[in-house]
């Protein structure tokens, strides 16, 4: 499996974990009431706060696309930098939370996926075919019927 596909799959999983931890957190007592009162954690709900949340969520979303489209060297460097920055960000989300099992599990799973991303990027083979070259080579192979295999 190409490294790009492994990275994109891992970033997709990180993205879903971020989203689902936030969605499931709505079931905590008082969360909805606080949101309706205009508060998220200690912050007032504002356009700036929601824009910040969107920007933070956009990071793993964009990494899915970038992992599949960037050239190998840029891809490797981008994944190493972004995943490294995301690890402390994930850990920060558990600080001060009373629901440590819930948030702790979310952070542990996110850090495992980020460690996988770092491993895939760090051990990226020096000579890999680009996705375009791979697709072209697959197209040039003769079709085989089950009898020929």
FIKOLZA-1660 file (N, C-alpha, C; in steps of 0.1 Angstrom, whole numbers, plus 5000, padded with zeros to 4 digits):
% residues 149
   i   px   py   pz ch aa at
   1 5009 4988 5000  A  X  N
   1 5000 5000 5000  A  X CA
   1 5009 5012 5000  A  X  C
   2 5006 5022 4991  A  X  N
   2 5014 5034 4991  A  X CA
   2 5014 5042 5004  A  X  C
   3 5026 5048 5007  A  X  N
   3 5027 5056 5020  A  X CA
   3 5016 5067 5020  A  X  C
   4 5014 5073 5008  A  X  N
   4 5004 5084 5008  A  X CA
   4 4990 5079 5013  A  X  C
   5 4986 5067 5009  A  X  N
   5 4973 5061 5013  A  X CA
   5 4973 5058 5028  A  X  C
   6 4984 5053 5033  A  X  N
   6 4985 5051 5048  A  X CA
   6 4983 5064 5055  A  X  C
   7 4990 5074 5051  A  X  N
   7 4990 5087 5057  A  X CA
   7 4975 5093 5056  A  X  C
   8 4969 5092 5045  A  X  N
   8 4956 5098 5043  A  X CA
   8 4946 5090 5052  A  X  C
   9 4947 5077 5053  A  X  N
   9 4938 5070 5061  A  X CA
   9 4940 5073 5076  A  X  C
  10 4953 5075 5080  A  X  N
  10 4955 5079 5094  A  X CA
  10 4950 5093 5097  A  X  C
  11 4952 5102 5088  A  X  N
  11 4947 5116 5090  A  X CA
  11 4931 5116 5090  A  X  C
  12 4925 5107 5082  A  X  N
  12 4911 5106 5083  A  X CA
  12 4906 5101 5096  A  X  C
  13 4913 5091 5102  A  X  N
  13 4910 5086 5115  A  X CA
  13 4911 5097 5126  A  X  C
  14 4922 5105 5125  A  X  N
  14 4924 5116 5134  A  X CA
  14 4913 5126 5133  A  X  C
  15 4909 5129 5121  A  X  N
  15 4898 5138 5119  A  X CA
  15 4885 5133 5125  A  X  C
  16 4882 5121 5123  A  X  N
  16 4870 5115 5129  A  X CA
  16 4870 5115 5144  A  X  C
  17 4882 5111 5150  A  X  N
  17 4883 5112 5164  A  X CA
  17 4881 5126 5170  A  X  C
  18 4887 5136 5164  A  X  N
  18 4885 5150 5168  A  X CA
  18 4870 5153 5168  A  X  C
  19 4863 5150 5157  A  X  N
  19 4849 5153 5156  A  X CA
  19 4841 5145 5166  A  X  C
  20 4843 5132 5167  A  X  N
  20 4834 5124 5175  A  X CA
  20 4836 5127 5190  A  X  C
  21 4848 5129 5194  A  X  N
  21 4850 5133 5208  A  X CA
  21 4842 5146 5211  A  X  C
  22 4843 5155 5202  A  X  N
  22 4835 5168 5204  A  X CA
  22 4820 5165 5204  A  X  C
  23 4815 5157 5195  A  X  N
  23 4801 5154 5194  A  X CA
  23 4796 5146 5206  A  X  C
  24 4804 5136 5210  A  X  N
  24 4800 5128 5221  A  X CA
  24 4800 5136 5234  A  X  C
  25 4809 5146 5235  A  X  N
  25 4810 5154 5247  A  X CA
  25 4797 5162 5249  A  X  C
  26 4788 5164 5239  A  X  N
  26 4776 5171 5241  A  X CA
  26 4767 5163 5251  A  X  C
  27 4769 5150 5253  A  X  N
  27 4761 5143 5263  A  X CA
  27 4765 5145 5277  A  X  C
  28 4776 5152 5279  A  X  N
  28 4780 5155 5293  A  X CA
  28 4770 5164 5299  A  X  C
  29 4766 5162 5311  A  X  N
  29 4756 5170 5318  A  X CA
  29 4761 5185 5318  A  X  C
  30 4752 5194 5314  A  X  N
  30 4755 5208 5314  A  X CA
  30 4761 5214 5302  A  X  C
  31 4766 5206 5293  A  X  N
  31 4773 5211 5281  A  X CA
  31 4764 5219 5272  A  X  C
  32 4752 5213 5269  A  X  N
  32 4743 5220 5260  A  X CA
  32 4737 5232 5267  A  X  C
  33 4735 5232 5280  A  X  N
  33 4730 5244 5287  A  X CA
  33 4740 5255 5286  A  X  C
  34 4753 5252 5288  A  X  N
  34 4764 5262 5287  A  X CA
  34 4764 5268 5273  A  X  C
  35 4763 5259 5263  A  X  N
  35 4764 5264 5249  A  X CA
  35 4752 5273 5246  A  X  C
  36 4740 5269 5251  A  X  N
  36 4728 5278 5249  A  X CA
  36 4730 5291 5256  A  X  C
  37 4738 5291 5267  A  X  N
  37 4740 5303 5275  A  X CA
  37 4752 5311 5269  A  X  C
  38 4758 5306 5258  A  X  N
  38 4768 5313 5251  A  X CA
  38 4782 5310 5256  A  X  C
  39 4784 5299 5263  A  X  N
  39 4798 5295 5268  A  X CA
  39 4802 5282 5263  A  X  C
  40 4815 5281 5259  A  X  N
  40 4821 5268 5256  A  X CA
  40 4834 5268 5265  A  X  C
  41 4835 5258 5274  A  X  N
  41 4845 5258 5284  A  X CA
  41 4844 5272 5292  A  X  C
  42 4855 5279 5291  A  X  N
  42 4855 5292 5298  A  X CA
  42 4853 5304 5288  A  X  C
  43 4851 5301 5275  A  X  N
  43 4851 5311 5265  A  X CA
  43 4837 5314 5261  A  X  C
  44 4835 5327 5257  A  X  N
  44 4822 5331 5252  A  X CA
  44 4821 5326 5237  A  X  C
  45 4810 5321 5233  A  X  N
  45 4808 5317 5220  A  X CA
  45 4808 5330 5211  A  X  C
  46 4817 5330 5202  A  X  N
  46 4818 5341 5193  A  X CA
  46 4823 5337 5179  A  X  C
  47 4822 5346 5170  A  X  N
  47 4827 5342 5156  A  X CA
  47 4842 5339 5156  A  X  C
  48 4849 5346 5165  A  X  N
  48 4864 5343 5166  A  X CA
  48 4866 5329 5171  A  X  C
  49 4859 5325 5182  A  X  N
  49 4860 5312 5188  A  X CA
  49 4857 5301 5178  A  X  C
  50 4845 5302 5171  A  X  N
  50 4841 5292 5161  A  X CA
  50 4850 5291 5149  A  X  C
  51 4856 5303 5145  A  X  N
  51 4865 5303 5134  A  X CA
  51 4878 5296 5138  A  X  C
  52 4882 5298 5151  A  X  N
  52 4894 5290 5156  A  X CA
  52 4891 5275 5156  A  X  C
  53 4880 5271 5161  A  X  N
  53 4876 5257 5161  A  X CA
  53 4877 5251 5147  A  X  C
  54 4871 5259 5137  A  X  N
  54 4871 5254 5123  A  X CA
  54 4885 5253 5118  A  X  C
  55 4894 5263 5121  A  X  N
  55 4907 5263 5116  A  X CA
  55 4915 5251 5122  A  X  C
  56 4913 5248 5135  A  X  N
  56 4919 5236 5141  A  X CA
  56 4914 5223 5135  A  X  C
  57 4902 5222 5132  A  X  N
  57 4896 5210 5126  A  X CA
  57 4900 5209 5111  A  X  C
  58 4903 5220 5105  A  X  N
  58 4907 5220 5091  A  X CA
  58 4921 5213 5089  A  X  C
  59 4929 5213 5099  A  X  N
  59 4943 5208 5098  A  X CA
  59 4942 5193 5094  A  X  C
  60 4936 5184 5102  A  X  N
  60 4936 5170 5097  A  X CA
  60 4928 5168 5084  A  X  C
  61 4918 5177 5082  A  X  N
  61 4910 5176 5070  A  X CA
  61 4919 5178 5058  A  X  C
  62 4927 5189 5058  A  X  N
  62 4936 5192 5047  A  X CA
  62 4947 5183 5046  A  X  C
  63 4951 5177 5057  A  X  N
  63 4962 5167 5056  A  X CA
  63 4958 5154 5049  A  X  C
  64 4946 5151 5049  A  X  N
  64 4941 5140 5041  A  X CA
  64 4944 5142 5026  A  X  C
  65 4940 5154 5021  A  X  N
  65 4942 5158 5007  A  X CA
  65 4957 5159 5004  A  X  C
  66 4964 5167 5013  A  X  N
  66 4979 5169 5011  A  X CA
  66 4987 5156 5011  A  X  C
  67 4983 5147 5019  A  X  N
  67 4990 5134 5020  A  X CA
  67 4989 5126 5007  A  X  C
  68 4978 5128 4999  A  X  N
  68 4976 5121 4987  A  X CA
  68 4982 5129 4975  A  X  C
  69 4984 5142 4976  A  X  N
  69 4987 5150 4965  A  X CA
  69 5001 5157 4965  A  X  C
  70 5007 5159 4976  A  X  N
  70 5020 5165 4976  A  X CA
  70 5031 5156 4971  A  X  C
  71 5042 5161 4965  A  X  N
  71 5053 5153 4961  A  X CA
  71 5059 5147 4973  A  X  C
  72 5066 5135 4972  A  X  N
  72 5071 5127 4983  A  X CA
  72 5079 5135 4993  A  X  C
  73 5088 5143 4989  A  X  N
  73 5097 5150 4999  A  X CA
  73 5089 5160 5006  A  X  C
  74 5081 5168 5000  A  X  N
  74 5072 5178 5007  A  X CA
  74 5062 5171 5015  A  X  C
  75 5057 5160 5011  A  X  N
  75 5047 5152 5018  A  X CA
  75 5053 5147 5031  A  X  C
  76 5065 5142 5030  A  X  N
  76 5072 5137 5042  A  X CA
  76 5074 5148 5052  A  X  C
  77 5080 5159 5048  A  X  N
  77 5083 5170 5057  A  X CA
  77 5070 5176 5063  A  X  C
  78 5060 5178 5055  A  X  N
  78 5047 5183 5060  A  X CA
  78 5041 5174 5070  A  X  C
  79 5041 5161 5068  A  X  N
  79 5035 5152 5078  A  X CA
  79 5043 5152 5091  A  X  C
  80 5056 5152 5090  A  X  N
  80 5065 5152 5102  A  X CA
  80 5062 5165 5110  A  X  C
  81 5061 5176 5104  A  X  N
  81 5059 5189 5111  A  X CA
  81 5045 5189 5117  A  X  C
  82 5035 5187 5109  A  X  N
  82 5021 5188 5113  A  X CA
  82 5018 5178 5124  A  X  C
  83 5022 5166 5122  A  X  N
  83 5019 5156 5133  A  X CA
  83 5026 5159 5146  A  X  C
  84 5038 5164 5145  A  X  N
  84 5046 5168 5157  A  X CA
  84 5039 5179 5164  A  X  C
  85 5033 5188 5157  A  X  N
  85 5026 5199 5164  A  X CA
  85 5013 5195 5169  A  X  C
  86 5006 5185 5163  A  X  N
  86 4993 5180 5167  A  X CA
  86 4994 5172 5180  A  X  C
  87 5005 5166 5183  A  X  N
  87 5007 5158 5195  A  X CA
  87 5004 5166 5208  A  X  C
  88 5012 5177 5210  A  X  N
  88 5009 5185 5222  A  X CA
  88 4995 5192 5222  A  X  C
  89 4990 5195 5210  A  X  N
  89 4976 5200 5209  A  X CA
  89 4966 5190 5214  A  X  C
  90 4968 5177 5210  A  X  N
  90 4959 5167 5215  A  X CA
  90 4960 5165 5230  A  X  C
  91 4972 5166 5235  A  X  N
  91 4974 5164 5250  A  X CA
  91 4968 5176 5257  A  X  C
  92 4969 5188 5251  A  X  N
  92 4963 5200 5258  A  X CA
  92 4948 5199 5260  A  X  C
  93 4942 5191 5251  A  X  N
  93 4927 5190 5252  A  X CA
  93 4922 5183 5265  A  X  C
  94 4931 5175 5271  A  X  N
  94 4927 5167 5283  A  X CA
  94 4930 5175 5296  A  X  C
  95 4938 5186 5295  A  X  N
  95 4942 5193 5307  A  X CA
  95 4929 5200 5313  A  X  C
  96 4928 5198 5326  A  X  N
  96 4917 5205 5334  A  X CA
  96 4904 5198 5332  A  X  C
  97 4903 5187 5325  A  X  N
  97 4890 5180 5323  A  X CA
  97 4887 5171 5335  A  X  C
  98 4875 5171 5339  A  X  N
  98 4871 5162 5350  A  X CA
  98 4868 5148 5345  A  X  C
  99 4865 5147 5332  A  X  N
  99 4861 5134 5326  A  X CA
  99 4874 5128 5320  A  X  C
 100 4883 5124 5328  A  X  N
 100 4896 5120 5323  A  X CA
 100 4896 5107 5316  A  X  C
 101 4887 5098 5319  A  X  N
 101 4886 5085 5312  A  X CA
 101 4882 5088 5297  A  X  C
 102 4872 5096 5296  A  X  N
 102 4866 5099 5282  A  X CA
 102 4877 5107 5274  A  X  C
 103 4881 5118 5279  A  X  N
 103 4891 5126 5272  A  X CA
 103 4904 5119 5271  A  X  C
 104 4908 5112 5281  A  X  N
 104 4921 5105 5281  A  X CA
 104 4921 5094 5270  A  X  C
 105 4910 5087 5268  A  X  N
 105 4910 5077 5258  A  X CA
 105 4911 5084 5244  A  X  C
 106 4903 5095 5243  A  X  N
 106 4904 5102 5230  A  X CA
 106 4918 5107 5227  A  X  C
 107 4925 5112 5237  A  X  N
 107 4939 5117 5235  A  X CA
 107 4948 5105 5232  A  X  C
 108 4947 5094 5239  A  X  N
 108 4956 5083 5237  A  X CA
 108 4954 5078 5222  A  X  C
 109 4942 5076 5218  A  X  N
 109 4939 5072 5204  A  X CA
 109 4945 5082 5194  A  X  C
 110 4943 5095 5196  A  X  N
 110 4948 5105 5187  A  X CA
 110 4963 5104 5187  A  X  C
 111 4970 5103 5198  A  X  N
 111 4984 5102 5199  A  X CA
 111 4990 5090 5192  A  X  C
 112 4983 5079 5194  A  X  N
 112 4987 5066 5187  A  X CA
 112 4986 5068 5172  A  X  C
 113 4976 5074 5167  A  X  N
 113 4974 5077 5152  A  X CA
 113 4985 5087 5148  A  X  C
 114 4988 5097 5155  A  X  N
 114 4998 5107 5152  A  X CA
 114 5012 5100 5152  A  X  C
 115 5014 5091 5161  A  X  N
 115 5027 5084 5162  A  X CA
 115 5028 5075 5149  A  X  C
 116 5017 5069 5145  A  X  N
 116 5017 5061 5132  A  X CA
 116 5021 5070 5120  A  X  C
 117 5015 5082 5120  A  X  N
 117 5018 5092 5109  A  X CA
 117 5032 5095 5109  A  X  C
 118 5038 5098 5121  A  X  N
 118 5052 5102 5122  A  X CA
 118 5061 5090 5118  A  X  C
 119 5057 5078 5121  A  X  N
 119 5064 5066 5117  A  X CA
 119 5064 5064 5102  A  X  C
 120 5052 5065 5096  A  X  N
 120 5051 5064 5081  A  X CA
 120 5059 5074 5074  A  X  C
 121 5058 5087 5079  A  X  N
 121 5066 5098 5073  A  X CA
 121 5081 5096 5075  A  X  C
 122 5085 5092 5087  A  X  N
 122 5099 5091 5090  A  X CA
 122 5105 5080 5082  A  X  C
 123 5098 5069 5080  A  X  N
 123 5104 5057 5074  A  X CA
 123 5100 5056 5059  A  X  C
 124 5096 5068 5053  A  X  N
 124 5092 5068 5039  A  X CA
 124 5103 5064 5031  A  X  C
 125 5101 5054 5022  A  X  N
 125 5112 5050 5013  A  X CA
 125 5117 5061 5004  A  X  C
 126 5130 5061 5002  A  X  N
 126 5137 5072 4994  A  X CA
 126 5132 5072 4980  A  X  C
 127 5130 5061 4974  A  X  N
 127 5126 5060 4960  A  X CA
 127 5112 5054 4960  A  X  C
 128 5102 5062 4957  A  X  N
 128 5088 5057 4956  A  X CA
 128 5082 5063 4943  A  X  C
 129 5074 5055 4937  A  X  N
 129 5067 5060 4926  A  X CA
 129 5056 5070 4930  A  X  C
 130 5054 5080 4922  A  X  N
 130 5043 5089 4924  A  X CA
 130 5030 5083 4922  A  X  C
 131 5019 5088 4928  A  X  N
 131 5006 5082 4925  A  X CA
 131 5003 5082 4910  A  X  C
 132 5007 5092 4903  A  X  N
 132 5004 5092 4888  A  X CA
 132 5012 5081 4881  A  X  C
 133 5024 5079 4885  A  X  N
 133 5032 5068 4878  A  X CA
 133 5026 5055 4882  A  X  C
 134 5022 5053 4894  A  X  N
 134 5016 5040 4899  A  X CA
 134 5003 5038 4891  A  X  C
 135 4995 5048 4889  A  X  N
 135 4982 5047 4882  A  X CA
 135 4985 5043 4867  A  X  C
 136 4995 5050 4861  A  X  N
 136 4998 5047 4847  A  X CA
 136 5003 5033 4846  A  X  C
 137 5011 5028 4855  A  X  N
 137 5016 5014 4854  A  X CA
 137 5005 5004 4856  A  X  C
 138 4995 5007 4864  A  X  N
 138 4984 4998 4866  A  X CA
 138 4976 4998 4853  A  X  C
 139 4974 5009 4846  A  X  N
 139 4967 5009 4834  A  X CA
 139 4974 5002 4822  A  X  C
 140 4987 5001 4823  A  X  N
 140 4994 4995 4812  A  X CA
 140 4995 4980 4813  A  X  C
 141 4992 4974 4825  A  X  N
 141 4992 4960 4826  A  X CA
 141 4981 4953 4818  A  X  C
 142 4983 4942 4812  A  X  N
 142 4973 4935 4805  A  X CA
 142 4962 4930 4815  A  X  C
 143 4950 4930 4810  A  X  N
 143 4939 4924 4818  A  X CA
 143 4940 4909 4818  A  X  C
 144 4938 4903 4830  A  X  N
 144 4939 4889 4831  A  X CA
 144 4926 4883 4835  A  X  C
 145 4922 4873 4829  A  X  N
 145 4910 4866 4833  A  X CA
 145 4913 4856 4843  A  X  C
 146 4903 4851 4851  A  X  N
 146 4906 4841 4861  A  X CA
 146 4913 4828 4856  A  X  C
 147 4911 4825 4843  A  X  N
 147 4917 4813 4837  A  X CA
 147 4932 4815 4835  A  X  C
 148 4936 4828 4833  A  X  N
 148 4950 4831 4830  A  X CA
 148 4958 4832 4843  A  X  C
 149 4952 4834 4854  A  X  N
 149 4959 4837 4867  A  X CA
 149 4964 4824 4872  A  X  C
% end
